[in-house]
Amino acid sequence: MKGFNSAMAITAAGLLVMTSSAEPLPRSSKCESPLVQDKPLVDSIHLKDLLKCAQDLEDIAYATPYRNRVHGSEGHKNSVKYFKDTLEALGDYYTIELQEYTTEVTFGSSRVFSADGIDFATDSFEYGNNGTWTDVPLVNVANLGCNPEDIPDSVAGNVALIARGSCTFVQKITNAGAKGAVAAIIYNNAEAGIAAGTLGGVNDLIPVGGLTRADGLALAARVEAGETVTSSGDYWAYVDFGTSHNVIATSKYGDPNNVLFLGAHSDSVDKGPGINDNGSGSCGLLTVAKALSKWRTNSQVKFAWWTAEEEGLLGAEHFVETSTAADLAKIRLYLNFDMIASPNYYLGIYDGDGSRYNITGPPGSDVAEKLFEDWFDAKNLTTFGSEFNGRSDYGPFLDAGVPCSGLDTGADGVKTEEEMTIYGGIAGEPYDQNYHDAGDNVSNLALFPFEVNGKAIAHAVATYGKSWEGFPARLASNSTIPARRHVHARESGASKRHNCGVNEVLDY
């Protein structure tokens, strides 16, 4: 954890207020468990348990050659086994399903960029091709490089310097490559860290790397002024097909026609162990799932640890695409938790009512947002609406018309002065300075948001696990978000039935 004095003061005060010795009531058997209660469930979520899980995931990553938990790697397969084994140890409370998924993935990579002998912080792009060049001039590309005419003829044999924005990375580097560029460097269009992303799949395009907005603009200004700026780069990635699994745990209590579904992605990028992104969300869910096993619920509760999120939300998308429309309609609410312990954090709730970003979710998204807002407000904690853009695993559920909400503490966005005044930290710096990097380990976690968000997850589970009072019914007309990607025809599948005491666990 990075030490910020004001944030630590909030941490100490907040933990003192929320700590309680209350424990769930004892039970004599699964079918005689007491109905879930909010305060005991919330009070059973402890920082030490969240951190134990996070440390376990770090140890799993560091025990492998690439020290990551990327989809299909040994680190991710062992993460899947960890979640499965932990859930199995709870007895027969959950039915556990491992849903296999195979896709192309980057297992390891390296990236180096310099200009006139000075090294710059750089990043690589998912599915970017390997390439090395030495002392090759940079050439500015006009108008974001989205059209062939934006690329000057002088780019032939040189490196194209392109601003991010308006069109895909693939379109930019396709245009540059067609004019003979040997490589491309894309710099960010906002103060949001180093430009990076995915090219969507294996390709034969020119190598590409990323820079910050400030570095890109500075280099572009020198080129515009007539200077010859020579660059050197070395971008390498090992890409192959990888197979891993979604882990889906479904409670054997509760009405299967009224499902509360919670998810977090369990994979990392290749560059590091991914303990904030997204070991934090994964551990928040696991800790709540363990605590819930002492209780009975009226609603069926389902937890998922998604794979291949970093390749484009592919694990969650696979689940949605292979579910029947009837089964998806049984999901009253999907809650997503991705990065809930960022070191330079703010407390974010997905803006489901559109009050901040003017993008609304299906009916119920606003109700869930208010549930979280009221809970944090009762703790005298300020929250902000976070952009409801489908960037994480809730995106495929939005496309299917499922109400969605969730929590986050920021990724590569930049902290504001207002947020610094409220939470401490450093304005003008990313929420997670180690986002998608090797430094995203246990020491990267901010302890206060990790625990308070874990408790907020428990509050939502206790509330909707007990009753959907005041929450809108699912209707076929509830889908209000246009699909951002093509959704394939869904395969048929049988709905799960409540059967207390039956244990159906697949071998990994």
C-alpha positions in Angstrom: 0.0 0.0 0.0 1.3 3.5 -0.8 1.3 5.7 2.3 -0.8 8.8 2.1 -1.2 10.4 5.5 -4.7 11.8 5.0 -6.0 8.6 3.5 -4.5 6.7 6.4 -6.4 8.9 8.8 -9.6 8.1 7.0 -8.7 4.5 7.1 -8.2 4.3 10.9 -11.4 6.2 11.6 -13.4 4.2 9.2 -12.2 0.8 10.4 -13.0 1.8 14.0 -16.5 2.7 13.1 -17.2 -0.5 11.1 -15.5 -3.1 13.3 -17.9 -5.2 15.3 -17.7 -8.5 17.2 -21.1 -9.6 15.9 -21.1 -13.0 14.3 -23.7 -15.0 12.4 -26.1 -17.1 14.4 -25.1 -20.8 14.8 -26.8 -23.4 12.6 -27.5 -27.1 13.1 -27.7 -28.0 9.4 -27.7 -26.4 5.9 -31.5 -26.5 5.6 -32.0 -25.0 9.0 -29.6 -22.1 8.6 -31.0 -18.7 9.7 -32.2 -16.2 7.0 -29.4 -13.8 6.1 -29.2 -10.7 8.2 -27.4 -7.5 7.0 -25.4 -6.4 10.0 -24.0 -9.8 11.0 -23.0 -10.6 7.4 -21.4 -7.2 6.9 -19.6 -7.4 10.2 -18.1 -10.8 9.2 -16.1 -9.3 6.4 -12.6 -8.6 7.8 -9.5 -7.1 6.2 -7.3 -10.0 7.3 -9.4 -12.4 5.3 -9.3 -10.2 2.2 -5.5 -9.8 2.5 -5.0 -13.5 3.0 -6.8 -14.2 -0.3 -4.8 -11.5 -2.0 -1.5 -12.9 -0.7 -2.5 -16.4 -1.8 -3.1 -15.1 -5.4 0.3 -13.3 -5.4 2.0 -16.5 -4.2 0.2 -18.4 -7.0 1.5 -15.9 -9.6 5.0 -15.7 -8.3 5.4 -19.5 -8.2 5.3 -19.5 -12.1 8.0 -18.4 -14.6 6.1 -15.4 -15.9 4.9 -14.3 -12.4 1.4 -13.6 -13.7 -2.2 -15.0 -13.7 -3.0 -14.4 -17.4 -5.8 -16.6 -18.9 -4.5 -20.0 -19.9 -1.3 -19.7 -17.9 -0.2 -21.9 -15.0 -0.8 -19.0 -12.7 -4.5 -18.6 -13.8 -5.2 -22.4 -13.8 -3.9 -22.5 -10.2 -6.1 -19.4 -9.4 -9.1 -21.3 -10.7 -8.1 -24.3 -8.6 -7.8 -22.0 -5.6 -11.3 -20.6 -5.9 -12.8 -24.0 -6.6 -11.0 -25.7 -3.7 -11.9 -22.9 -1.3 -15.6 -23.1 -2.3 -15.6 -26.9 -2.1 -14.3 -26.6 1.5 -17.6 -24.9 2.5 -19.5 -28.2 2.1 -22.6 -28.4 0.0 -23.7 -24.8 0.0 -22.8 -24.1 -3.6 -23.0 -26.0 -6.9 -19.7 -25.3 -8.6 -19.3 -25.2 -12.4 -16.1 -24.7 -14.3 -16.9 -23.3 -17.7 -14.1 -23.9 -20.2 -13.0 -21.2 -22.6 -10.1 -21.0 -25.1 -8.7 -18.0 -26.9 -5.5 -16.4 -28.1 -3.6 -14.7 -25.3 -0.4 -13.0 -24.6 1.6 -15.1 -22.1 4.6 -12.8 -21.7 5.9 -9.6 -23.2 8.6 -6.9 -23.0 8.7 -3.3 -24.3 11.4 -0.7 -24.6 11.3 2.7 -26.3 13.8 5.6 -26.5 14.1 8.8 -28.5 17.5 10.4 -29.1 19.0 8.0 -26.5 16.5 8.9 -23.7 14.3 6.1 -22.4 10.6 6.7 -22.2 7.9 4.9 -20.2 6.1 2.8 -22.7 3.5 0.0 -23.0 2.7 -2.7 -25.5 -0.7 -3.5 -27.1 -2.4 -6.9 -26.8 -1.7 -8.9 -30.0 0.9 -6.3 -31.1 3.6 -7.9 -33.3 7.2 -8.3 -32.3 9.6 -5.7 -33.7 13.0 -4.0 -33.1 14.3 -0.8 -34.7 17.3 1.4 -34.0 17.8 5.1 -34.7 14.8 5.5 -37.0 13.2 8.9 -37.3 9.7 9.7 -35.9 7.2 11.2 -38.4 4.0 13.0 -37.2 0.7 11.7 -38.4 -2.2 14.2 -39.0 -5.8 14.0 -37.7 -5.4 10.9 -35.5 -4.4 8.7 -38.5 -7.9 7.4 -39.0 -7.9 8.0 -42.8 -5.2 6.9 -45.4 -4.8 10.6 -46.4 -3.8 11.4 -42.8 -0.5 9.5 -43.3 2.3 11.5 -45.0 4.4 9.8 -47.6 7.4 10.6 -45.5 6.4 7.9 -43.0 7.9 5.2 -45.4 10.8 3.6 -43.7 10.2 5.6 -40.5 8.1 5.3 -37.3 4.6 6.9 -37.3 3.8 9.0 -34.2 0.0 9.0 -33.8 -2.4 10.5 -31.3 -5.0 8.2 -29.8 -8.7 8.8 -30.5 -11.7 8.5 -32.8 -10.9 5.2 -34.5 -9.4 1.8 -33.6 -5.7 1.2 -33.0 -5.9 -1.4 -35.8 -7.2 1.3 -38.3 -4.4 3.7 -37.3 -1.5 1.2 -37.7 -3.1 -0.4 -40.8 -3.0 3.0 -42.5 0.5 3.7 -41.4 1.8 0.3 -42.5 0.2 0.8 -45.9 2.3 3.8 -46.4 5.5 1.9 -45.5 6.0 2.8 -41.8 8.2 0.2 -40.0 6.4 0.7 -36.7 3.9 3.0 -34.9 3.9 4.8 -31.6 0.5 5.9 -30.2 0.3 8.5 -27.5 -2.7 9.0 -25.2 -5.4 11.6 -25.9 -6.0 12.3 -22.2 -3.9 12.5 -19.0 -4.7 8.9 -18.2 -1.3 7.1 -18.2 0.4 5.3 -21.1 -1.7 4.4 -24.2 -2.4 0.7 -24.4 -5.1 -1.6 -25.4 -5.9 -4.6 -27.6 -5.7 -5.1 -31.3 -8.5 -7.7 -31.0 -6.5 -10.7 -32.3 -3.5 -12.1 -34.0 -2.6 -10.0 -37.1 0.2 -9.1 -39.5 0.3 -5.4 -38.7 3.4 -3.3 -38.0 4.7 -3.3 -34.4 3.1 -0.7 -32.1 3.9 0.8 -28.7 2.3 3.4 -26.4 3.3 6.6 -24.7 1.7 9.1 -22.3 0.0 12.1 -23.7 2.7 14.4 -22.3 5.5 12.5 -23.8 3.8 12.1 -27.2 3.0 15.8 -27.4 6.5 16.8 -26.5 8.0 14.5 -29.2 5.4 15.6 -31.8 6.2 19.3 -31.1 9.9 18.7 -31.7 9.2 16.9 -35.0 6.7 19.7 -36.0 9.5 22.2 -35.3 11.7 20.5 -37.9 13.9 18.5 -35.6 15.0 15.0 -36.6 14.0 12.8 -33.6 15.4 9.3 -33.9 13.8 6.5 -32.0 14.7 3.0 -31.0 12.2 0.3 -29.9 12.1 -3.3 -28.9 8.6 -4.9 -28.5 8.2 -8.6 -27.9 5.3 -10.8 -27.0 4.6 -14.5 -26.8 1.1 -15.2 -28.0 -0.6 -18.6 -28.2 -3.9 -20.2 -27.6 -4.8 -20.6 -23.9 -7.5 -22.6 -22.1 -8.9 -21.8 -18.7 -12.2 -21.6 -16.9 -14.9 -19.4 -15.5 -15.7 -20.5 -11.9 -19.4 -20.2 -11.2 -20.8 -21.0 -7.7 -24.6 -21.1 -7.3 -26.3 -21.3 -3.9 -28.6 -24.2 -3.4 -30.8 -22.0 -1.3 -33.2 -19.4 -2.8 -35.6 -19.0 -5.7 -33.8 -19.8 -9.0 -36.2 -17.5 -10.8 -34.9 -14.5 -8.8 -31.1 -14.6 -9.0 -28.6 -12.1 -7.5 -25.5 -12.6 -9.6 -22.1 -11.2 -8.6 -18.9 -11.3 -10.7 -15.3 -10.3 -10.8 -12.5 -11.3 -13.2 -9.9 -13.7 -11.9 -7.2 -13.2 -14.6 -4.4 -10.7 -14.9 -2.5 -9.2 -17.8 0.9 -10.8 -18.7 2.9 -8.0 -17.1 2.2 -8.8 -13.5 0.3 -10.7 -10.8 -2.8 -8.5 -11.0 -3.6 -8.2 -7.3 -5.6 -5.0 -7.5 -6.7 -5.8 -11.0 -8.4 -7.9 -10.2 -7.4 -10.0 -7.2 -9.1 -7.3 -5.1 -12.5 -7.9 -6.7 -12.0 -11.6 -6.8 -11.1 -11.7 -3.1 -14.0 -9.5 -2.2 -16.4 -12.0 -3.8 -14.7 -15.0 -2.3 -14.7 -13.6 1.2 -18.4 -12.7 0.9 -19.2 -16.1 -0.6 -17.5 -17.8 2.4 -19.4 -15.7 4.9 -22.7 -16.3 3.1 -22.4 -20.0 3.5 -23.5 -19.7 7.1 -26.9 -18.3 6.0 -30.0 -19.1 4.1 -31.3 -16.8 1.4 -34.7 -16.2 -0.2 -33.1 -15.4 -3.6 -30.7 -17.7 -5.3 -27.2 -16.1 -5.1 -24.6 -16.8 -7.9 -21.0 -15.8 -7.8 -18.6 -15.9 -10.8 -14.9 -15.5 -11.3 -14.5 -14.7 -15.0 -11.5 -15.6 -17.1 -10.2 -13.7 -20.2 -11.5 -10.3 -19.1 -8.2 -8.8 -20.1 -8.6 -10.2 -23.6 -11.9 -8.3 -24.0 -14.5 -9.5 -21.4 -14.4 -12.9 -23.2 -15.2 -15.2 -20.2 -18.3 -13.2 -19.2 -19.3 -12.8 -22.8 -19.1 -16.5 -23.3 -21.3 -17.1 -20.3 -24.0 -14.7 -21.6 -23.8 -16.1 -25.2 -24.2 -19.7 -24.0 -27.1 -18.9 -21.6 -30.7 -19.1 -22.8 -32.7 -15.9 -22.9 -35.0 -17.5 -20.3 -32.1 -18.1 -17.9 -30.8 -14.6 -18.4 -34.3 -13.2 -17.6 -34.1 -14.9 -14.2 -31.1 -12.6 -13.2 -32.7 -9.7 -11.3 -29.4 -7.9 -10.9 -25.8 -8.4 -11.9 -23.1 -6.7 -9.7 -19.5 -6.4 -10.8 -16.4 -5.7 -8.8 -13.2 -4.8 -10.7 -10.3 -3.0 -8.8 -11.7 -2.2 -5.4 -8.4 -1.4 -3.6 -6.6 1.1 -5.9 -3.7 2.8 -4.0 -4.6 6.4 -5.1 -8.3 5.5 -4.8 -11.7 7.2 -4.9 -14.9 5.4 -4.0 -16.9 4.8 -7.2 -20.3 3.4 -7.8 -21.4 2.6 -11.4 -23.5 5.5 -12.7 -26.6 3.3 -13.5 -29.1 6.2 -13.3 -27.0 8.3 -15.7 -26.9 11.3 -13.4 -23.2 11.9 -14.0 -22.4 10.4 -17.4 -25.9 10.4 -19.0 -25.7 6.6 -19.8 -28.5 4.7 -18.0 -28.8 1.0 -17.5 -31.8 -1.3 -17.6 -34.4 -0.6 -14.9 -33.0 -1.6 -11.5 -29.5 -0.3 -12.3 -30.5 2.9 -10.7 -32.0 1.2 -7.7 -28.9 -0.8 -7.0 -26.8 2.3 -7.4 -28.9 4.0 -4.7 -28.6 1.0 -2.4 -24.8 1.5 -2.4 -25.0 5.3 -2.2 -27.2 5.1 0.9 -24.9 2.5 2.6 -21.8 4.6 2.1 -23.7 7.7 3.1 -24.7 6.1 6.3 -20.9 5.6 7.0 -20.3 9.3 6.2 -18.3 8.3 3.2 -18.4 10.3 -0.1 -18.9 8.4 -3.3 -18.8 9.4 -7.0 -20.6 7.9 -10.0 -18.2 6.0 -12.1 -18.6 5.7 -15.9 -21.1 3.1 -16.8 -19.4 2.3 -20.1 -19.4 -1.6 -20.1 -15.6 -1.6 -19.8 -15.6 -4.6 -17.4 -17.5 -7.9 -17.2 -20.9 -6.3 -16.7 -20.8 -5.2 -20.4 -22.2 -8.4 -21.8 -24.9 -8.4 -19.2 -25.9 -4.9 -20.1 -26.2 -6.0 -23.7 -28.6 -8.7 -22.6 -30.8 -6.2 -20.8 -29.8 -7.3 -17.3 -29.8 -4.6 -14.6 -26.2 -3.9 -13.5 -24.3 -2.1 -10.8 -20.9 -2.4 -9.1 -18.1 -0.7 -7.3 -14.6 0.4 -8.3 -11.7 2.6 -7.0 -10.2 3.7 -10.3 -7.7 2.3 -12.8 -5.7 4.4 -15.3 -7.8 7.5 -14.9 -6.4 10.5 -13.0 -7.4 11.6 -9.5 -8.9 15.1 -9.2 -8.2 17.8 -6.7 -11.7 17.4 -5.3 -11.0 13.6 -4.8 -7.7 14.3 -3.1 -9.4 16.7 -0.7 -11.9 14.0 0.3 -9.7 10.8 0.2 -6.1 12.0 0.4 -3.7 10.7 -2.2 -2.1 12.6 -5.1 -4.1 14.7 -7.6 -3.0 14.4 -11.2 -1.7 10.9 -10.7 -3.5 7.7 -11.8 -5.8 5.9 -9.4 -3.5 2.9 -9.7 0.1 3.9 -10.6 0.8 0.2 -11.1 -2.1 -0.5 -13.4 -1.3 -3.4 -15.7 2.3 -3.6 -14.4 4.6 -5.8 -12.4 4.1 -3.6 -9.3 0.4 -4.6 -9.0 1.1 -6.9 -6.0 -0.2 -7.0 -2.4 1.8 -3.9 -1.5 -0.2 -2.0 -4.1 -3.5 -2.4 -2.3 -5.1 0.4 -0.3 -6.5 -1.2 2.8 -9.4 1.0 3.7 -11.3 0.8 0.3 -10.5 -2.9 0.2 -12.4 -3.6 3.4 -15.1 -1.0 3.0 -16.0 -2.3 -0.5 -15.9 -5.8 0.8 -18.5 -4.9 3.4 -20.6 -3.0 0.8 -20.7 -6.2 -1.3 -21.9 -8.1 1.8 -24.6 -5.5 2.3 -25.9 -5.9 -1.2 -25.9 -9.7 -0.8 -27.8 -9.5 2.5 -30.3 -7.0 1.0 -31.2 -8.7 -2.2 -30.6 -12.2 -0.9 -33.4 -11.6 1.5 -35.9 -9.5 -0.6 -36.4 -7.7 -3.9 -38.9 -5.3 -2.4 -38.8 -2.0 -4.3 -36.7 -3.5 -7.1 -38.4 -3.5 -10.6 -39.4 -6.8 -12.1 -37.5 -8.1 -15.1 -39.4 -7.4 -18.3 -38.5 -8.2 -21.9 -38.6 -4.4 -22.6 -36.0 -3.7 -19.9 -33.1 -3.7 -22.3 -32.1 -0.1 -22.9 -28.4 -0.4 -23.7 -27.5 -1.0 -27.3 -25.1 -3.9 -27.9 -21.5 -2.8 -28.3 -20.5 -6.0 -30.0 -22.1 -8.8 -31.9 -23.8 -11.3 -29.7 -23.9 -14.8 -31.1 -26.9 -17.1 -31.0 -27.2 -18.7 -27.6 -27.2 -22.4 -26.9 -30.0 -23.9 -24.9 -29.4 -25.0 -21.3 -31.4 -26.3 -18.4 -32.1 -23.9 -15.5 -30.8 -24.9 -12.1 -33.2 -26.1 -9.4 -33.1 -25.6 -5.7 -32.1 -28.8 -3.9 -30.6 -28.3 -0.5 -28.0 -30.9 0.3 -27.0 -32.0 -3.2 -23.4 -31.6 -4.1 -22.4 -31.3 -7.8 -18.8 -30.3 -8.2 -16.9 -30.7 -11.5 -13.2 -31.8 -11.4 -10.8 -29.2 -12.6 
